[in-house]
Amino acid sequence: MKKTKKGITISIWRYSHLALAVSSFVFIILASLTGIILAFQPISEQIKPYKTVHLKTVTVAETLEAFQEKYPEILEITVDENDFVRASVITNDDENLEGYFNPKTAEYLGETLKPSPFFQWVTSFHRSLFLKGVGRFFVGLCSFLLFLIALTGMVLVVKRQRGIKRFFSRVVNESFNQYWHVVLGRLSLIPIIIITVTGVYLSLEKFNLLPEKRSLHHINFDELSEEPSQEPSTFTIFKATTLSEVKSLEFPFSEDIEDYFTLKLKSEELVINQFSGEILSEIQQPTTTVFYNLSLTLHTGKGTIVWAIILAIASVNILFFVYSGFSMTFKRTKTKLKNKYNEATAEIVILVGSENGSTVTFANQFYKALLKAGKRAFISEMNAYTQYPNLAQLVVFTATYGQGEAPTNASQFLELLKTIRQTQAFGFSVLGFGSYAYPDFCQFAIDIDKALEQTENAHREIKLHTVNDKSLGNFQQFVTTWGEKQTIPLDLDTTTLQRTPKALKPLSVFHKTIVETQPDNTFLLTLKPQKRLTVSSGDLLAVYPEKNHRERLYSIGKVNNMIQLSVKYYENGLGSNYLNGLSKGDTLKAKIIQNKGFHFPQWASQVLLIANGTGIAPFLGMLDENKNTKTHLYFGLRGQASYQLYQEQIDGFIAKGKLSNFHLALSKEGNKQYVQDLLLKDEHLVAQVLSTGGCIMICGSLAMQESVWQTLEIIRFKKNLETLAFYHKNKQIKTDCY
């Protein structure tokens, strides 16, 4: 479903979620506000001093005995939803006494609670908005709509979290409203569904729309007998029934044989001979009545402080969902695509794939920078792809949704690419948006890049770039690279894109090697977390040297429960200069970014690690934690002197059996080999790893990755194996290159 050809496509689930919220938001606000107030009614009742004993420990017989000793006549005993025992008795002074009693001692505790006029007013408003039957109908209808909102919200969370199994997995904190909308929505889902379902049920019952089946007692009065006569407190049924099962016990009006005890339990009603204790008739409570009582308890929270508090919190959360939901919707409306030039005259076309609008914000800034540079540019959704007569450059900005899937407004792009042909040659560049916290990081962008590579008349201008967690630094790197390639000076307005770093953790410098002693200007930095952190080798450390949005990422090796980085020093490098300037004992603040798609595969039969330069860092951590997986390491460096930085650790892994085979490729000394040359020589091992369920992991430069990928393609073809795309999708090939 589309707003306009040039607008942001909204998925059917998000559209349904929004439409339901818009159509009922007034009721939702009123119902939530009154619901918060009414949640305090059962709490105010529960704190009264009328609950004296645990009713599961007191039988009806014990209570009868206590009451009969103290009062000459008893009319009725009831147990309410608060587990308060209420009774109506005649005292020795022949006065009627009603109120709450101690069920074990028959001591009078106080008068029956009278409903607060304020709570009565709020209850009436909550049930019908003071519109009587019409209002009750709309309240029931809106309860049903809120139920649908909860269900569509659940579907959106499932899609966002990449499947039902990851429903309660960590949520990436992209923005305050979006993060807490999802987190609180997951926690409140069950209470909200209970509130809405019970609200609908109570409304249906109010309008007599539920099937009703009532049974009557059938008593043969001719067969009634006063023998054997017993005291009620000795009746078997009374001795076997605790007060926790009782709703009420009505006493006989007289001593006539036709009068009897009526014992109403939570699931049935019994008629009992007042002399012998014989059960004269027994009927089950109608199912509708049982559900009604259950619905009333669950909807109001009567009888339990804990559930009442949960209902209050859920109602508060609903108000927040209204605010955050409309806030996110308003934010999306500000990310509409507006064009100065049309598709027929534009030389540069920007296509955007975005599920929630955040990617559009970046694309719009890129588009405005092009216009400022005097370029004829056009921006549109990926699903609106068509022929562009003057196309010279195609730039694709896309997020990844679900499990490596296309965003809604890009779902048709790959098919369109096959059917729509550009008649002139054009260059393409792809920028993927995502988060390392998800295993399918920028997968759809990868698919688009490969598809465009195979498209007629298309040629790649620059390699695929990615943006992690809306990193402005990643985005600026792409813009700079693309602008230099096109010789277009781009002046970005980054004010709307800047974000303050969040969730920074303090780390102290435990050890650092001296960069000046290394021929490749590389140093190892070991950091000790000052607080307990959840981190795995292969995750990323985000460092902010200038304490602003400018982010630098480093692959983590977890060695001896500390974070070890391998850093290449550049004279003008922002991140490397900052880290190299640290000394032992210094503290820095950084953020751990989970990179689940690049964790050591414990399930693999054997693992083949391929790295060059500082790409060795995560593998040193993986090897340190390796228990019994057969592991091979292919490591590329310039010369033997560069290897000294890592030799002690690698020799230790070999000695401990953590590393089965090690192969070092030196590109500037001896035979001058690269890791891909060694892989080709060991093609039988490579084929065996892939064909037997093993895993190949690649970390280092993108140039190395490309060469290794070509080598693997040769080996795959020679050994008649599955395609590399198959192994990559099957998580048997994992890459983290830069």
Secondary structure, DSSP 8 states (H G I E B T S, - for coil): --S-TTS----HHHHHHHHHHHHHHHHHHHHHHHHHHHTHHHHHHHTSTT--S-GGG-BHHHHHHHHHHH-SEEEEEEE-TT--EEEEEE-TTS-EEEEEE-TTT--EEE------HHHHHHHHHHHHTT-HHHHHHHHHHHHHHHHHHHHHHHHHHHHHTTSGGGTTS----S-HHHHHHHHHHHHHHHHHHHHHHHHHHHHHHHTT-S----------GGG----S---GGG-HHHHH-BGGGEEEEE--SSSSTT-EEEEEESSEEEEEETTT--EEEEEE--HHHHHHHHHHHHHH-TT-HHHHHHHHHHHHHHHHHHHHHHHHHHHHHTT----SS-TTT-SEEEEEE-SSSHHHHHHHHHHHHHHHTT--EEEEEGGG----TT--EEEEEEE-BTTTB--GGGTTHHHHHHH---SS-EEEEEEEEE-TTSTTTTHHHHHHHHHHHTSTTEEESS--EEEETT-HHHHHHHHHHHHHHHT-------TTT-----S-EEEEEEEE--GGG-TT-EEEEEEEESS-----TT-EEEE-TTSSS--EEEE-EEETTEEEEEEE--TT-HHHHHHHT--TT-EEEEEEE--GGGS--TT-SEEEEEEEGGGGHHHHHHHHH--S-EEEEEEEES-HHHHHHHHHHHHHHHHTTS-SEEEEEESSSTT---HHHHHHHTHHHHHHHHHTT-EEEEEE-HHHHHHHHHHHHHHHHHTT---HHHHHHTTSEEEEE-
